[in-house]
Amino acid sequence: MKYLFLPLMSLFLCTFTLSAQNRKEMCQLTIHFETPEKAEGKVYFLVFDKPENFGDESKAYNYGIVNPPLVTISLPYGEYAVTCFEDTKINGKMDKNLVGIPTEPVGTSDNPRLMGSPKWKDAAFSVNQPKQEITVKLKKIL
């Protein structure tokens, strides 16, 4: 029995060390949504973690539907971008006009000027602290 103690203890320590090394540092990210007027509906948001996935709903890293003004989510350290819209008509979708321009307030992280579809480089931000906050300003395009 005493001959098993040392190998078992070594195995335990190696497993514990490898497990600790594989854990990613996490951030509690609070996203504040500023709506143009008193919030009339829920805010639908998408969080992307890769430039090649940006804008493709099916490839979002995280998503949600919240009552403004904020939501807190947990993310591993990295680079992200957020897109969102306020569902003012409360129909569960982003309404657009005949040429495809949103008729409800929309927003993107880093709050770039909205001229066409947002680009990753204009919306990306780094998550690199245990707690972080960003503000996304939703705007009516028309």
FIDO-192884 format. One record per residue (C-alpha): residue number from 1; residue in one letter; chain; x negated, y negated, z. Coordinates in steps of 0.05 Angstrom, whole numbers, plus 5000, padded with zeros to 4 digits. Layout:
BEGIN
<rec resi="NUM" resn="A" chain="A" x="X" y="Y" z="Z"/>
...
! end
This chain:
BEGIN
<rec resi="1" resn="M" chain="A" x="5000" y="5000" z="5000"/>
<rec resi="2" resn="K" chain="A" x="4944" y="4951" z="5017"/>
<rec resi="3" resn="Y" chain="A" x="4914" y="4964" z="4948"/>
<rec resi="4" resn="L" chain="A" x="4978" y="4940" z="4915"/>
<rec resi="5" resn="F" chain="A" x="4982" y="4874" z="4952"/>
<rec resi="6" resn="L" chain="A" x="4925" y="4838" z="4915"/>
<rec resi="7" resn="P" chain="A" x="4948" y="4857" z="4844"/>
<rec resi="8" resn="L" chain="A" x="5020" y="4840" z="4859"/>
<rec resi="9" resn="M" chain="A" x="5001" y="4773" z="4890"/>
<rec resi="10" resn="S" chain="A" x="4957" y="4757" z="4829"/>
<rec resi="11" resn="L" chain="A" x="5015" y="4774" z="4782"/>
<rec resi="12" resn="F" chain="A" x="5062" y="4730" z="4821"/>
<rec resi="13" resn="L" chain="A" x="5014" y="4670" z="4821"/>
<rec resi="14" resn="C" chain="A" x="5001" y="4677" z="4746"/>
<rec resi="15" resn="T" chain="A" x="5076" y="4680" z="4731"/>
<rec resi="16" resn="F" chain="A" x="5090" y="4620" z="4775"/>
<rec resi="17" resn="T" chain="A" x="5034" y="4579" z="4743"/>
<rec resi="18" resn="L" chain="A" x="5057" y="4596" z="4672"/>
<rec resi="19" resn="S" chain="A" x="5128" y="4580" z="4690"/>
<rec resi="20" resn="A" chain="A" x="5108" y="4511" z="4717"/>
<rec resi="21" resn="Q" chain="A" x="5068" y="4496" z="4654"/>
<rec resi="22" resn="N" chain="A" x="5127" y="4512" z="4608"/>
<rec resi="23" resn="R" chain="A" x="5175" y="4465" z="4644"/>
<rec resi="24" resn="K" chain="A" x="5187" y="4401" z="4606"/>
<rec resi="25" resn="E" chain="A" x="5190" y="4334" z="4641"/>
<rec resi="26" resn="M" chain="A" x="5262" y="4310" z="4642"/>
<rec resi="27" resn="C" chain="A" x="5293" y="4241" z="4641"/>
<rec resi="28" resn="Q" chain="A" x="5361" y="4218" z="4667"/>
<rec resi="29" resn="L" chain="A" x="5379" y="4170" z="4610"/>
<rec resi="30" resn="T" chain="A" x="5436" y="4121" z="4623"/>
<rec resi="31" resn="I" chain="A" x="5467" y="4093" z="4560"/>
<rec resi="32" resn="H" chain="A" x="5507" y="4029" z="4569"/>
<rec resi="33" resn="F" chain="A" x="5558" y="4015" z="4514"/>
<rec resi="34" resn="E" chain="A" x="5575" y="3942" z="4502"/>
<rec resi="35" resn="T" chain="A" x="5639" y="3936" z="4464"/>
<rec resi="36" resn="P" chain="A" x="5659" y="3872" z="4426"/>
<rec resi="37" resn="E" chain="A" x="5722" y="3864" z="4468"/>
<rec resi="38" resn="K" chain="A" x="5753" y="3899" z="4527"/>
<rec resi="39" resn="A" chain="A" x="5745" y="3973" z="4510"/>
<rec resi="40" resn="E" chain="A" x="5808" y="3998" z="4477"/>
<rec resi="41" resn="G" chain="A" x="5788" y="4070" z="4466"/>
<rec resi="42" resn="K" chain="A" x="5735" y="4122" z="4480"/>
<rec resi="43" resn="V" chain="A" x="5664" y="4118" z="4454"/>
<rec resi="44" resn="Y" chain="A" x="5640" y="4177" z="4412"/>
<rec resi="45" resn="F" chain="A" x="5564" y="4183" z="4413"/>
<rec resi="46" resn="L" chain="A" x="5510" y="4227" z="4381"/>
<rec resi="47" resn="V" chain="A" x="5438" y="4235" z="4404"/>
<rec resi="48" resn="F" chain="A" x="5386" y="4256" z="4353"/>
<rec resi="49" resn="D" chain="A" x="5316" y="4282" z="4368"/>
<rec resi="50" resn="K" chain="A" x="5287" y="4288" z="4297"/>
<rec resi="51" resn="P" chain="A" x="5284" y="4238" z="4240"/>
<rec resi="52" resn="E" chain="A" x="5305" y="4291" z="4189"/>
<rec resi="53" resn="N" chain="A" x="5369" y="4304" z="4229"/>
<rec resi="54" resn="F" chain="A" x="5388" y="4231" z="4240"/>
<rec resi="55" resn="G" chain="A" x="5458" y="4216" z="4217"/>
<rec resi="56" resn="D" chain="A" x="5480" y="4289" z="4207"/>
<rec resi="57" resn="E" chain="A" x="5533" y="4302" z="4261"/>
<rec resi="58" resn="S" chain="A" x="5522" y="4377" z="4257"/>
<rec resi="59" resn="K" chain="A" x="5448" y="4369" z="4275"/>
<rec resi="60" resn="A" chain="A" x="5456" y="4323" z="4335"/>
<rec resi="61" resn="Y" chain="A" x="5415" y="4343" z="4396"/>
<rec resi="62" resn="N" chain="A" x="5469" y="4320" z="4444"/>
<rec resi="63" resn="Y" chain="A" x="5538" y="4287" z="4438"/>
<rec resi="64" resn="G" chain="A" x="5597" y="4265" z="4478"/>
<rec resi="65" resn="I" chain="A" x="5661" y="4226" z="4484"/>
<rec resi="66" resn="V" chain="A" x="5663" y="4177" z="4542"/>
<rec resi="67" resn="N" chain="A" x="5702" y="4120" z="4571"/>
<rec resi="68" resn="P" chain="A" x="5658" y="4058" z="4567"/>
<rec resi="69" resn="P" chain="A" x="5616" y="4026" z="4596"/>
<rec resi="70" resn="L" chain="A" x="5564" y="4081" z="4607"/>
<rec resi="71" resn="V" chain="A" x="5543" y="4153" z="4608"/>
<rec resi="72" resn="T" chain="A" x="5482" y="4189" z="4638"/>
<rec resi="73" resn="I" chain="A" x="5451" y="4249" z="4604"/>
<rec resi="74" resn="S" chain="A" x="5390" y="4292" z="4617"/>
<rec resi="75" resn="L" chain="A" x="5337" y="4295" z="4562"/>
<rec resi="76" resn="P" chain="A" x="5266" y="4322" z="4557"/>
<rec resi="77" resn="Y" chain="A" x="5213" y="4269" z="4545"/>
<rec resi="78" resn="G" chain="A" x="5209" y="4252" z="4471"/>
<rec resi="79" resn="E" chain="A" x="5235" y="4206" z="4417"/>
<rec resi="80" resn="Y" chain="A" x="5310" y="4198" z="4405"/>
<rec resi="81" resn="A" chain="A" x="5361" y="4156" z="4369"/>
<rec resi="82" resn="V" chain="A" x="5434" y="4144" z="4387"/>
<rec resi="83" resn="T" chain="A" x="5493" y="4128" z="4342"/>
<rec resi="84" resn="C" chain="A" x="5564" y="4114" z="4366"/>
<rec resi="85" resn="F" chain="A" x="5632" y="4085" z="4351"/>
<rec resi="86" resn="E" chain="A" x="5691" y="4062" z="4392"/>
<rec resi="87" resn="D" chain="A" x="5755" y="4098" z="4373"/>
<rec resi="88" resn="T" chain="A" x="5802" y="4038" z="4379"/>
<rec resi="89" resn="K" chain="A" x="5859" y="4072" z="4342"/>
<rec resi="90" resn="I" chain="A" x="5853" y="4132" z="4389"/>
<rec resi="91" resn="N" chain="A" x="5858" y="4183" z="4332"/>
<rec resi="92" resn="G" chain="A" x="5793" y="4222" z="4345"/>
<rec resi="93" resn="K" chain="A" x="5756" y="4197" z="4284"/>
<rec resi="94" resn="M" chain="A" x="5718" y="4137" z="4257"/>
<rec resi="95" resn="D" chain="A" x="5764" y="4099" z="4211"/>
<rec resi="96" resn="K" chain="A" x="5736" y="4070" z="4147"/>
<rec resi="97" resn="N" chain="A" x="5762" y="4025" z="4092"/>
<rec resi="98" resn="L" chain="A" x="5768" y="4046" z="4019"/>
<rec resi="99" resn="V" chain="A" x="5694" y="4036" z="4005"/>
<rec resi="100" resn="G" chain="A" x="5672" y="4075" z="4067"/>
<rec resi="101" resn="I" chain="A" x="5655" y="4017" z="4114"/>
<rec resi="102" resn="P" chain="A" x="5675" y="4031" z="4187"/>
<rec resi="103" resn="T" chain="A" x="5735" y="3989" z="4210"/>
<rec resi="104" resn="E" chain="A" x="5721" y="4005" z="4284"/>
<rec resi="105" resn="P" chain="A" x="5662" y="3980" z="4326"/>
<rec resi="106" resn="V" chain="A" x="5597" y="4019" z="4313"/>
<rec resi="107" resn="G" chain="A" x="5529" y="4018" z="4346"/>
<rec resi="108" resn="T" chain="A" x="5459" y="4046" z="4343"/>
<rec resi="109" resn="S" chain="A" x="5403" y="4049" z="4394"/>
<rec resi="110" resn="D" chain="A" x="5353" y="3992" z="4391"/>
<rec resi="111" resn="N" chain="A" x="5411" y="3951" z="4363"/>
<rec resi="112" resn="P" chain="A" x="5386" y="3938" z="4292"/>
<rec resi="113" resn="R" chain="A" x="5423" y="3893" z="4243"/>
<rec resi="114" resn="L" chain="A" x="5476" y="3935" z="4211"/>
<rec resi="115" resn="M" chain="A" x="5464" y="3930" z="4136"/>
<rec resi="116" resn="G" chain="A" x="5483" y="3997" z="4108"/>
<rec resi="117" resn="S" chain="A" x="5470" y="4062" z="4145"/>
<rec resi="118" resn="P" chain="A" x="5421" y="4057" z="4203"/>
<rec resi="119" resn="K" chain="A" x="5351" y="4086" z="4194"/>
<rec resi="120" resn="W" chain="A" x="5313" y="4128" z="4244"/>
<rec resi="121" resn="K" chain="A" x="5254" y="4079" z="4247"/>
<rec resi="122" resn="D" chain="A" x="5302" y="4023" z="4267"/>
<rec resi="123" resn="A" chain="A" x="5340" y="4063" z="4320"/>
<rec resi="124" resn="A" chain="A" x="5287" y="4108" z="4352"/>
<rec resi="125" resn="F" chain="A" x="5264" y="4098" z="4424"/>
<rec resi="126" resn="S" chain="A" x="5218" y="4136" z="4471"/>
<rec resi="127" resn="V" chain="A" x="5242" y="4173" z="4532"/>
<rec resi="128" resn="N" chain="A" x="5181" y="4178" z="4578"/>
<rec resi="129" resn="Q" chain="A" x="5203" y="4163" z="4650"/>
<rec resi="130" resn="P" chain="A" x="5244" y="4203" z="4700"/>
<rec resi="131" resn="K" chain="A" x="5300" y="4150" z="4697"/>
<rec resi="132" resn="Q" chain="A" x="5312" y="4104" z="4638"/>
<rec resi="133" resn="E" chain="A" x="5368" y="4059" z="4612"/>
<rec resi="134" resn="I" chain="A" x="5386" y="4033" z="4544"/>
<rec resi="135" resn="T" chain="A" x="5442" y="3988" z="4519"/>
<rec resi="136" resn="V" chain="A" x="5478" y="4000" z="4453"/>
<rec resi="137" resn="K" chain="A" x="5518" y="3940" z="4428"/>
<rec resi="138" resn="L" chain="A" x="5577" y="3962" z="4387"/>
<rec resi="139" resn="K" chain="A" x="5597" y="3913" z="4332"/>
<rec resi="140" resn="K" chain="A" x="5653" y="3905" z="4283"/>
<rec resi="141" resn="I" chain="A" x="5624" y="3904" z="4214"/>
<rec resi="142" resn="L" chain="A" x="5685" y="3872" z="4181"/>
! end
